Amino acid sequence: MAQSFTSIVKAVSYINSTPSLKKVVLPLSEGFKYLSGYRELGLKMNDLIHEENDITETALRRLPKDQQYDRIYRIVQAHQLELTHHILPKEKQLKAENDDNYLLPYLLEAEAEAIEREQLDNLEVK
């Protein structure tokens, strides 16, 4: 079964609320983010979310136009860099503090609506 965005957020909040887990998992996740190299291409973590499902498509449609254009620009730029086997110069690479979850609120909202819609579709009247 695929993980829902809500379950991921709950797991992250549990890890952040448990000091011993946070001490172990947070450095590992930061190391993984660094080694994955998406910031060297100018991408944000939410740019990597697979777009071809209903929830993500709904969330992307709800993004403000400027964020939609910025996202598309980052993805096109990353593709161009990959085709030429280059990375951005250090000063243009995305900093960790600028890697925000801009898409997450829209994903959670769209997922909650999809769950509610499914529950209403399967409603049984007694």
KAFEN-V588559 format. One record per residue. N is the residue number from 1. RES is the residue in one small letter. PHI is phi in whole degrees, 0 to 359 (999 if undefined). D_CENTER is the distance of its C-alpha to the mean C-alpha in Angstrom with 2 decimals. Layout:
BEGIN
n->[N,N]
res->[RES,RES]
phi->[PHI,PHI]
d_center->[D_CENTER,D_CENTER]
END
This chain:
BEGIN
n->[1,2,3,4,5,6,7,8,9,10,11,12,13,14,15,16,17,18,19,20,21,22,23,24,25,26,27,28,29,30,31,32,33,34,35,36,37,38,39,40,41,42,43,44,45,46,47,48,49,50,51,52,53,54,55,56,57,58,59,60,61,62,63,64,65,66,67,68,69,70,71,72,73,74,75,76,77,78,79,80,81,82,83,84,85,86,87,88,89,90,91,92,93,94,95,96,97,98,99,100,101,102,103,104,105,106,107,108,109,110,111,112,113,114,115,116,117,118,119,120,121,122,123,124,125,126]
res->[m,a,q,s,f,t,s,i,v,k,a,v,s,y,i,n,s,t,p,s,l,k,k,v,v,l,p,l,s,e,g,f,k,y,l,s,g,y,r,e,l,g,l,k,m,n,d,l,i,h,e,e,n,d,i,t,e,t,a,l,r,r,l,p,k,d,q,q,y,d,r,i,y,r,i,v,q,a,h,q,l,e,l,t,h,h,i,l,p,k,e,k,q,l,k,a,e,n,d,d,n,y,l,l,p,y,l,l,e,a,e,a,e,a,i,e,r,e,q,l,d,n,l,e,v,k]
phi->[999,287,285,271,295,296,293,294,297,296,296,295,293,294,297,292,274,254,303,292,294,299,296,268,284,299,298,296,292,295,296,296,298,295,289,293,81,291,290,293,264,87,271,262,300,291,289,271,292,298,274,267,219,299,294,293,299,297,297,294,294,275,298,299,305,296,289,297,295,299,297,297,299,298,292,296,299,295,298,297,296,294,296,265,57,236,233,291,299,310,289,259,291,290,278,300,288,267,272,262,268,292,266,302,300,289,295,295,295,295,293,297,294,294,295,297,298,295,294,290,293,260,291,248,265,252]
d_center->[18.90,15.19,13.12,12.10,9.19,12.23,13.64,10.76,10.99,14.74,14.82,13.13,15.59,18.38,17.80,17.80,20.94,22.77,24.11,25.10,21.78,19.96,22.54,21.82,18.13,16.79,18.77,17.80,14.04,14.79,17.12,14.78,12.29,15.52,16.98,14.18,15.14,12.22,13.23,16.72,15.81,14.38,10.73,7.83,5.12,2.74,6.18,6.33,5.20,8.88,10.39,13.65,13.66,15.05,12.44,9.77,12.85,14.02,11.00,11.19,14.92,14.73,13.05,15.98,17.67,17.33,13.52,13.77,16.33,14.59,11.56,14.26,16.31,13.86,13.38,17.16,18.02,16.15,18.01,21.19,20.89,20.40,23.40,25.53,24.46,23.75,21.22,21.09,23.78,22.96,23.29,20.76,18.02,15.00,15.98,14.06,14.90,13.39,9.85,8.71,6.04,7.72,6.18,6.25,10.07,10.49,8.77,11.02,13.87,13.81,13.70,16.55,18.47,18.25,19.55,22.23,23.22,23.64,25.71,27.85,28.42,29.67,31.79,35.30,38.23,41.04]
END
